[in-house]
Amino acid sequence: MTIKFALIGGGVMGEALLSRLISRGIYQSSQVIVSEPLSSRQSYLEQQYQVTVTADNRQAFTQAEEVVLLAVKPQVFSAIAQELAELLEINGSKTGIRQHNSKPVLVSILAGVALKQLEGAFPRLPIIRAMPNTPATVGGGMTAICAGAYTKAKHQELAKQLFQAVGEVVEVSEPLMDAVTGLSGSGPAYVALMVEALADGGVAAGLPRTIANQLALQTVLGTAQLLNESKIHPAELKDRVTSPGGTTIAGITQLEKAAFRSALIEAVMAATKRSQELGK
Ligand SMILES: NC(=O)c1ccc[n+]([C@@H]2O[C@H](COP(=O)([O-])OP(=O)(O)OC[C@H]3O[C@@H](n4cnc5c(N)ncnc54)[C@H](OP(=O)(O)O)[C@@H]3O)[C@@H](O)[C@H]2O)c1
């Protein structure tokens, strides 16, 4: 059967996408090739998902008809780009093993690697840059995508379909990718900090640690679910649960004194700024 989907880098995020693309029937195992240097990892992926595995990125890159997903660490990007560059037609001359007839879309999840760099490395290839976040590994991800110069609507649809397998997807223009990084990229750490602090508060107020942890986590999870399903504004939910002179408004007063909301706003802005600096 034709190979449609190549995964270069079968690590944490690569596997998260792979497992759901197969379990949802978006790709069949026989349509997938995974390129991964570690042999133990190769055997695991082959056994777990019945996909073709290789240590040769060039093989994966040339075989894929539809999508090449680049899921390696950003540090190895230049090495991989160099390795694959000769497979592409550069400056009008064919230097490679096989010219892509169908031109697969190259989807990169490499944090901080800009479309300009990707397009420099893979000339004239349709490219999508994507920024998923860690909850994608459990299917609760938030991914932002932006399209390169040679990308058509069908490529954007393909990329959306990929990331919808691990959560939700939005399209943004590339300059907004730093803000995406500051919010949904770094956001899981802010939320983890909040869960930990809520549990600490529970312990300070006398709850056993395990119960405090459970209460904190389920409160965050349940509130997110409620907001998501009811579509009510967060401020309205807050108003609904604060009775006059009650406990919740006493807690909120303290949060306002400690500049809780301002701290989160500043956190997103600081992370955005740092992402801009790192991208320079
Ligand atoms: N995890 C997240 O939440 C998250 C969120 C947003 C974006 N990202 C991006 O996703 C990418 C992957 O992250 P990850 O967390 O999945 O990292 P990871 O688990 O380290 O996965 C990277 C994989 O690529 C393999 N690899 C290394 N060198 C390679 C080469 N030359 N050719 C082919 N494969 C190679 C690694 O194999 P070895 O183990 O043998 O080195 C590893 O299996 C990163 O660029 C990151 O910026 C991740």
PDBQT file of the ligand as one rigid body, heavy atoms in Angstrom, charges set to zero:
ROOT
HETATM    1  N1  LIG A 301       6.287  17.707  24.034  1.00  0.00    +0.000 N 
HETATM    2  C1  LIG A 301       5.562  18.822  23.901  1.00  0.00    +0.000 C 
HETATM    3  O1  LIG A 301       4.686  19.120  24.690  1.00  0.00    +0.000 OA
HETATM    4  C2  LIG A 301       5.779  19.752  22.743  1.00  0.00    +0.000 A 
HETATM    5  C3  LIG A 301       4.943  20.884  22.595  1.00  0.00    +0.000 A 
HETATM    6  C4  LIG A 301       5.128  21.717  21.489  1.00  0.00    +0.000 A 
HETATM    7  C5  LIG A 301       6.116  21.443  20.565  1.00  0.00    +0.000 A 
HETATM    8  N2  LIG A 301       6.919  20.352  20.749  1.00  0.00    +0.000 N 
HETATM    9  C6  LIG A 301       7.965  20.108  19.777  1.00  0.00    +0.000 C 
HETATM   10  O2  LIG A 301       7.888  18.776  19.352  1.00  0.00    +0.000 OA
HETATM   11  C7  LIG A 301       9.170  18.331  18.993  1.00  0.00    +0.000 C 
HETATM   12  C8  LIG A 301       9.383  16.961  19.592  1.00  0.00    +0.000 C 
HETATM   13  O3  LIG A 301       9.278  17.048  21.006  1.00  0.00    +0.000 OA
HETATM   14  P1  LIG A 301       9.134  15.765  21.900  1.00  0.00    +0.000 P 
HETATM   15  O4  LIG A 301       8.745  16.206  23.247  1.00  0.00    +0.000 OA
HETATM   16  O5  LIG A 301       8.285  14.751  21.194  1.00  0.00    +0.000 OA
HETATM   17  O6  LIG A 301      10.675  15.285  21.909  1.00  0.00    +0.000 OA
HETATM   18  P2  LIG A 301      11.292  13.828  21.980  1.00  0.00    +0.000 P 
HETATM   19  O7  LIG A 301      10.424  12.927  22.789  1.00  0.00    +0.000 OA
HETATM   20  O8  LIG A 301      12.726  13.961  22.358  1.00  0.00    +0.000 OA
HETATM   21  O9  LIG A 301      11.189  13.335  20.467  1.00  0.00    +0.000 OA
HETATM   22  C9  LIG A 301      12.135  13.600  19.473  1.00  0.00    +0.000 C 
HETATM   23  C10 LIG A 301      12.405  12.289  18.741  1.00  0.00    +0.000 C 
HETATM   24  O10 LIG A 301      13.225  12.546  17.590  1.00  0.00    +0.000 OA
HETATM   25  C11 LIG A 301      14.230  11.550  17.548  1.00  0.00    +0.000 C 
HETATM   26  N3  LIG A 301      15.415  12.018  16.817  1.00  0.00    +0.000 N 
HETATM   27  C12 LIG A 301      16.545  12.606  17.312  1.00  0.00    +0.000 A 
HETATM   28  N4  LIG A 301      17.412  12.872  16.314  1.00  0.00    +0.000 NA
HETATM   29  C13 LIG A 301      16.811  12.446  15.165  1.00  0.00    +0.000 A 
HETATM   30  C14 LIG A 301      17.218  12.427  13.807  1.00  0.00    +0.000 A 
HETATM   31  N5  LIG A 301      18.387  12.930  13.413  1.00  0.00    +0.000 N 
HETATM   32  N6  LIG A 301      16.365  11.913  12.888  1.00  0.00    +0.000 NA
HETATM   33  C15 LIG A 301      15.170  11.405  13.246  1.00  0.00    +0.000 A 
HETATM   34  N7  LIG A 301      14.739  11.383  14.532  1.00  0.00    +0.000 NA
HETATM   35  C16 LIG A 301      15.547  11.903  15.478  1.00  0.00    +0.000 A 
HETATM   36  C17 LIG A 301      14.542  11.284  19.003  1.00  0.00    +0.000 C 
HETATM   37  O11 LIG A 301      15.211  10.054  19.118  1.00  0.00    +0.000 OA
HETATM   38  P3  LIG A 301      16.257   9.852  20.356  1.00  0.00    +0.000 P 
HETATM   39  O12 LIG A 301      15.429   9.691  21.553  1.00  0.00    +0.000 OA
HETATM   40  O13 LIG A 301      16.995   8.618  19.945  1.00  0.00    +0.000 OA
HETATM   41  O14 LIG A 301      17.146  11.077  20.382  1.00  0.00    +0.000 OA
HETATM   42  C18 LIG A 301      13.143  11.276  19.620  1.00  0.00    +0.000 C 
HETATM   43  O15 LIG A 301      12.531  10.022  19.502  1.00  0.00    +0.000 OA
HETATM   44  C19 LIG A 301      10.173  19.379  19.489  1.00  0.00    +0.000 C 
HETATM   45  O16 LIG A 301      10.674  20.093  18.384  1.00  0.00    +0.000 OA
HETATM   46  C20 LIG A 301       9.349  20.279  20.356  1.00  0.00    +0.000 C 
HETATM   47  O17 LIG A 301       9.772  21.616  20.238  1.00  0.00    +0.000 OA
HETATM   48  C21 LIG A 301       6.765  19.491  21.798  1.00  0.00    +0.000 A 
ENDROOT
TORSDOF 0
